[in-house]
């Protein structure tokens, strides 16, 4: 790889150590093309994409239908804002989303990314309460949860290492225990689960003042830390707490939405109707940047008490007509190809196969997930439980397992922000042959990593 290909350090990568990109030979792939569930680097190396790019390439690569939708819209109307004007692609996409989201979540405000979606939900919650005569300014989310990088979203994010360089952040943010029965910090009795993780939310509400909490923000399945699924009844309890104290429930579906869990939303999978749903990523299968916040009628009603009222928020590119056209084509493809059915059929099988790998590999302590969203937590000892310390986890992730998995031709998530985990989130069109190939690579790499980390 030459300097001409790399440039002179002009490009700065997101969440990437500078030594992996700028010092010596780059340690990250320089991707050039993609087809189906595979991406190809400039040097010809092919990788199975076990992360859907970043939980967003739902339909995989090389989709002419999405490209053609974008091209047709570019020729017809390449740009129009949603700021005091409207256009048909955004109107139609909002209607399509409202039809598929649960209950009366039937108003949609478009932005460009997941962080902006969460930021928009925060601002909407604050304005909603003030229009109802309440000055609620505090938010509750969960430990280790990732909700974005803009300042409001970062305040809600529960990962200390991401927050620390930018503190002090916005005040009034509280983080409750997440739903990890493998290492539960909410209850000594877990398992079996006694929903202490949910009760901890109510304890924060009561300690801070029920009339002070604007919203509780949760992912249906928490990504950071490794696909933490909610115990039975957990989201129902969150809904009850919100209803009891007049708090808005925000379901952050930036990752979970648009089929990742086998339904249009994770909220639908778990049988709850939140007040606000944030989304991004899968709404266009990543063929265009787009995000948004969808909200229930009672939230919309607060914004239309008088004709002069408005949601005091906006962005130039929100609801971009090309992105909206791609979003509509994406939804059409989902339904024509029964993408949700593919996830519902193969998701449980993927989990079973992942657990079979875990039975063979003592380095795996726990496997958890749902749909096309699975993770294995890695440990020094499984029985008895012995975690890797921070230094060991860094070696495992960055020097042993991460490089080897990529060398074997797989891109997946290998991270140690909480505990070391390996995560699979394939494109939603992946069949069992593709899923098997991904798991076979992980099986080999985990066997080797287990041997090396025992030395």
N, C-alpha and C positions, 0 to 999 in steps of 0.2 A: 504494500500500500504506500503510495508516494505522497510527498507533500502537496503535489498538485491536486490530488484527490481530497486530501484532508483540509487544504487551505493552510493558513498560518495561525491556527488557533482562534479563528473568527467565531466559529460556532461553539457555543457553550451549552452543554447538555443539561437536561433537567434531572435532578436527584441522582447525579452520577459523579463519583469521585474523580477529581481532575487527573489523578494518576492513571485512571483507566482510559482516558481519552487524549490527554495532552502531553503526557510524559512518555516518550519512546513509542513503541508500536502499540496502536490502539488495542484495547482488550474488549471492545464491543463490536458487534457486527455492523457493517455498513450495508444496509439493506437496499436492494435495487428493484425487486419485483415480487409479486405474490400471485398465487393461484390456488383456489380452494382453501385448504387448511395449511398451506405451505408458503413460506417466504424464502427468497433466494438473495444471498448477499452478492456484492459486486464481484467477489472472487469466485463466484459459482457455488459456494457452499449453500446447501438447502437445509432448512430448519422446519420441523413441525411446529406450528404456532400453538402452544399449549396454554396461552394466556389471552387469546383473542386480541392481540396487540397489547391492549391494556383494558381488558374486560369490555371491549367495545366492538370488535369486528365480528358481530353476530353471524353474518352471512358469509364470512370468509372473504377471499380475494378474487378479483377477476370477474366481478358481477357487471355484465354489460347492461342489464336492466337499470341498475342504479346510475351507471355512467350516462346512459341515454336520457334518463330523467333529468339529470343535471344539465346535460348539453341542450336539451330542448328548452329548459327554463332559461338558460343563459342566452339563448337566441331570442326568446320572447320578452323577458323582463329580467335582466341580469341583477338588478338591485332595486329594492324599495325598502324603506324603513317601516317599522310599525309605530312610528312616532307621529301621531295625528293623521296618518293615512293608513290604509290597509291594502292587502293584496290577497288574491284567491288562494294561493298555495298555503299561506299561514292560516287562513280561515278554515280551509278544508282539513289541514293537519290537526288543528285544535279540535275540530269536531270528531275526527277519527280517534284521537287520544281520549277525549271525553267518553266516547262510546265504549272504549275498552277498559278504562280505569274504573275502580269499584265505586258503587253507591252514587252519590251526587257530587263526586269530584269531577265537575264538568266545566270549570273555567281554566284556561291555560295561558300562561304568560311566558313567552319565549326569551331565552338568553343564548349564550354561546358555549357554556361549559358547565361542568358540575359545580365548581367553586362558585360561579355566578348564580347558579340555581339555589344553592344553600344560602348565599348572601341575600338573594331575593326573598327567600322564605323568611329569613330573619326580619328583614325590613317590613315585609307584609304582616308578620305577626305583631311587630311593634305598632304599626299603624292601625291594624285591626283593633287592638285593645284600646288605643287612644280614641278611636272613633266611638268606642263603646263606653267612654268615660273612665277608663282605667289606665294607670301608668305602670304597666308591667314591663320590666326591662331585663329580666334574668332568664337564662336558658340552662337547661340540663341536657347533657348527652352522656356518653359512656367512656370509660377508660380505654385507651388504646384505639379508639375509633378515629377514622380519618374522614373528615368532611370537607376538605379543601384547603387552599393555600392563601386565599385573600384574607384580609385581616379579620373580618367577622367570622368567616368559615374556619379560619385557623384558631380563633378563640373557642369555637365549639369542638374542634379537633382535640382528641384526648391523648395525643402522642407527645410526651414531654420534649423529646429530642427535636421535634419539628417546631415546637412553640418557643423554646428557650432562646434562640438567636434573635427573636423579634419582640421579646417581652420588654416592657409591659404591654399586653394586649388589651382588648376591650374587657372591662371588668364585668362581673356578674355572670360568670360561666362556671358551671359545676359539673363534675364528672362522677357518675355512679359506676359501680362494678359492672363488667360485661357478663355475657352469658357463656361462660366457659366451665362446664362441669368437670373437665379434666384437671383444671387448677383453679377451682372456685375460691374466690377471696371474700365472697359475701356470706357464706355459711359453712360452718364446720361439718354440718350434716350432709352436705352435698358430695356425691349422690347418696340417696335419691334427692331430687331437687325439691326444695320447699319454697321456691320463688322468693328467696331472700334478696336476690338480685333486683327483682321488681319492687319489693318493699323498700329497698334502699333509695329508690327514686322518690317514694312518698316521704321518706324521712328527710330528704333534702328539701322537698316542697314545704314541709311543716317547719323545718328549721329556718328557712329563708323567708317564709311568709307566703301562704297560698296566693295572696293577691299581688305578689311580686313576680311570679313566674309566667313568662310569656309563652314558652313552648318547651316541650320535651322532644328531642331529636334522636331518632334511632334508625339504624339500618335493619331491615327485617332479618337479614343474615349479615353479621358484621364482617367486613373484609379484613381489616388490619388485625393481626394476631392469628389469622387463618380460619376463615369461614365459620365463625361462631354462630351456630343455629340457636334459635330461641327455644327454651323448654316449653312444653305444653302449657298453655294458659298465660305465658309471659306477656305477649302483645295484647291479649285481652285485658290483663291487669294494667298495662300502660294506658290503654284506652279508658279503663274505669277511673284511674287516677286523674287523667285529663278531664274527663267529664265531671268528676266530683268537685274539682277545684277551678273549673273554667279555664283550663290550660289548653292550648292548641297542641295537637299531636302531629308531628312532622315525620313522615316516613321518607328517609333518604334512600331513594331507589336509583341513584346514579349508576350503581353497579347491578343491583338486583333486578331492576326493571327491564322491560322489553326482552323477556324470555329467559334470562339467565337461570331462573329457578323453575322454569316450565310454565309460567303464567305471565301475563302482561305486567303484573306487579307482584312483589313479594307480599304486599298487604292482602291481596286476593288469596294467595296461597294459604295464609295464616288466618283468613277470615275476619279481618278488621278493616274498618274504613277510617283512615286518618283524615285530619282536616286539610293537610297539605302534603303533596307528594313532589319531591324533587327528582328530576330525571336528566339524563344526558346520554353520552356514550352510545348505547344501543338504539336510540331513537332513529339514527341514520345508519346504523351499522358502521359508523366511523367514516363513511364516505364524504361527510361534510361535518364541520363543527356545529353542534347545536345542543342546547340544554333548555331547561325550563322548570317552572313550578306550576303544578296544577292544584286547584283548591276547590273546596266545597261551596255550595250555594250560600250558606250563612256567612262565609267570609266575603264572598262577592256582594251579598246584600249590604254589608257594612260599608262597602265602597260606593254604593249607589243610593245612600240615604238622601242625598241631595244631588241635583243635576250638576252642580259645580264641583263635586268631589272627584278625585282621581287617585289612583295608586301612584304615589310620588316617587317614581322610579322608572328607569328606561336605559336603553343602550342603542347605539347606532345600528348594530348588526343583528339585534335580537329578532328572531323570526325571519331571517334572510330567505328570500324566495327560492333560491337554489337549494339551500338546506331543507326547506319545507317540502319542496318537490321530491327530493331524495327521501325524506322521511315518509312521504306518502307511498313511494315506490317500495320502500323497505317494508312497510306494513302490508302492502299487497303481496309481496314475496313471502312474508311470514305465513300468510293465510293460504296462498296458492300451494305452497310446499309443505304445509303443516309443520312448521318449524317448532312450534310449541309441543306438538305431539312427539316429535323426535326427541326433545329433551325429556318429556315425561316418560317415554319408553326407555331411553338409554341412560338417563340420569341415575336411577337406582342400580342398574347394572354396573355403571361406572364406579359407584360407591362400593359395590360388592367386590369388584376386581381390585380396587385400591386396598380394601381390607385384606384381601388375599396376599397382596404384596407385603402388607404390614405383618402378617403372620410369619412370613419368611424372614423379615428384616427387623432385628431387635432394636435398631436405631429409631424405629417408628414407635412412638408412645401412644398416639391417638390419631384416628382418622375421623373426620367430620365434614359435613356439607350436605348439599341437596342440589338437584338439577345438574347443571354443568358448572358447579362451583364447589370444589372439594379441596381439602387441605390435610396434610399429615404433619403433626407436630413431632419434632425430632428430639431425642433424649439420649443421654449417656447410658442410662439404665432404665429398663421398662418395669421390671418387677424384681426388686423394689424400684420405685420411681427415683431416678437420679438425673436432675437436669444438667445441661451443659452450662458452665459459667460463661460470663460475657466474652472472655478472651477465646475460649474454646468455640463458642458460637460464631464469633467473627472468622476464625480459621475455617470452620466447617462451611460457612456460607460463601466466603470470598476466595478461599484458596483451595478447597477440596470439592465440594458438591457443585457449586455454581459453575466453575470452569468445566468440570467433567460432563455435566448435563449438556452444556452447549457444545462441547466437543463431540458428543454422541448424536447431536442433531436435533435438540429439543430446546425451545424457549418456553420457560415457565417461571413462576414466581418462587424465588428462594430468598427468604428474608429473615431477619432476627431482631425486629424492632421490639417485640415483646419476648417471645421465645423463638428459636429457629423453627421455621416451617417451610414446607414445599407445597405449592399450591397449583392446581390444575383448573383452568377455566377455558376450555377449548371453544372454538367457534361452534355455534349452536347447530350447524349443519354437519358436524363431524359424525361419521358412522362408527360402528363398532371396530372396524378394521383400523381406522385412524386412532381411535381411543386406545386400542390394544397396543399399537406401535408406541404411543406416548408412554403407556405404563411399562412396557418392556424396557424402554430406555431408563426410566426412573428406577426400575427394579435393579438393573445393572449398576447404575450410579450409586444407589443407596447401599447396595452390598459392598461396593468398594469403599464408600465413605465410612461405613460401619467398621470395616477392618482398619482403615487408617486412623480413625479417631480412638480406637482401642489401644493403639501403640503407646 
